Every structure is written in C-alpha cells, then in structure tokens.
Amino acid sequence: MIELEYKSEFLEISYDSENSWVISRWTPNTRHLTVDQYKPEVVALRQAFVDHHPFAGSLSLTQDFHFVIDPILQQWVVQQFAGYMPPKSAVVVAPEFVAQLSIEQTVQELETAVKYFASKSEAQDWLLDKAKVS
C-alpha cells in the first residue's frame, strides 16, 4: 500500500509499505525553487528516511526536477542523509542536463547502491531485482 506522507508545491513523498520503499517525486515547480525553499524539502525527505529506517529502497522521480544543487549544498544534503540511506536507490532521471548532473554529484557521495533510469517501470524492476540482464 502506498501512502502519501508529505506534499508541497515542490515535492511529494510516499511510503510503499508492501515493498518497503520511500518514493519521492519532484514537481515542475522546482524550476522556481530557491535554496531557502529547497532545504526544508530535503529535511522532509530525510524525515521519511528516518521514520522508515531501515527500508529496502528509495525511488526518486526526478524527471521534473529543474533546481541545480551547487557543490556546497550537495555536501549539506549528504550530511542530512548520513546513516539513513537504504541499500538501493533508483533515480528516474531529469531531462535537464545541469540539474541531472547536480543530482548525480550529490547521490554519488551517499552510501547506497544507486542506478539511473529513463522510466519509473525500469527503476521499479531494478529495485525488485527483476531487471533484465543485458
């Protein structure tokens, strides 16, 4: 069962109790996001990670993420999630290159197996270990 736990104009966070996943979906409104608005969103996401720790995986839907996370902010994000990352994190990628690159730079510092996908279904298959071997 998937339950919505947090919703703002920038982010929705749900918990999938059947699969033990925290699901985050960033909205197109992130193109207007400021650093001061981004930080509380990260704190809300961290709280979901804390509340459900330990959990099996994280599904980050970043297709509509347009905010660029600068290097200093990337380090702050990494500090927020230290000790609360699941074993696997799937990220459905943002088409906007600079925003996507900033997501990848942030996530590479976190202690989790992370993989990037073009679609939600591919990401879910990987989290469920149903990914096709190429």
Residue pairs with C-beta under 8 A, 6 or more apart in sequence:
1 16
1 17
1 18
2 14
2 15
2 16
2 17
2 18
2 23
3 14
3 15
3 17
4 12
4 13
4 14
5 13
5 14
5 15
5 48
5 51
6 12
6 13
6 44
6 45
6 47
6 48
7 13
8 41
8 44
9 27
9 29
10 26
10 27
10 29
10 30
10 33
10 37
10 38
10 41
11 24
11 25
11 26
11 27
11 41
11 44
11 45
12 24
12 25
12 27
13 22
13 23
13 24
13 25
13 44
13 45
13 48
14 22
14 23
14 25
15 21
15 22
15 23
15 48
15 51
15 52
16 22
16 23
16 59
19 56
19 57
19 127
19 128
20 52
20 55
20 56
20 57
21 55
21 56
21 57
21 58
21 59
21 86
21 127
22 45
22 48
22 49
22 52
22 55
22 57
22 58
22 59
22 86
23 58
23 59
23 60
23 61
24 45
24 48
24 58
24 59
24 60
24 61
25 61
25 64
26 60
26 61
26 62
26 64
26 65
27 64
28 64
28 66
30 64
30 65
30 66
30 67
30 99
31 66
31 67
33 41
33 66
33 67
35 73
38 67
38 69
38 73
39 76
42 76
42 77
42 80
43 80
46 80
46 81
46 84
49 55
49 58
49 81
49 84
49 85
49 86
50 84
53 84
54 86
55 86
56 86
56 87
56 88
56 127
57 86
57 87
57 88
57 89
57 90
57 127
58 85
58 86
58 88
58 89
58 90
58 112
59 89
59 90
59 92
59 120
59 123
59 124
59 127
60 89
60 90
60 91
60 92
60 103
61 92
61 120
62 91
62 92
62 93
62 94
62 99
62 100
62 103
63 92
63 93
63 94
63 95
64 94
65 94
65 96
65 99
65 100
65 103
66 94
66 96
66 99
67 99
67 102
68 98
68 99
68 102
69 77
69 99
69 102
69 103
69 105
69 106
70 102
71 105
74 102
74 105
74 106
74 109
75 109
77 106
78 106
78 109
78 110
81 110
82 111
85 110
85 111
85 112
86 112
87 112
87 113
88 112
88 113
88 114
88 115
88 126
88 127
89 107
89 110
89 112
89 113
89 114
89 115
90 114
90 115
90 117
90 123
90 124
90 126
90 127
91 103
91 107
91 114
91 115
91 116
91 117
91 123
92 116
92 117
92 118
92 119
92 120
92 123
93 100
93 103
93 116
93 117
93 118
94 100
94 103
104 116
107 114
108 114
115 123
115 126
117 123
117 126
122 131
125 131
125 132
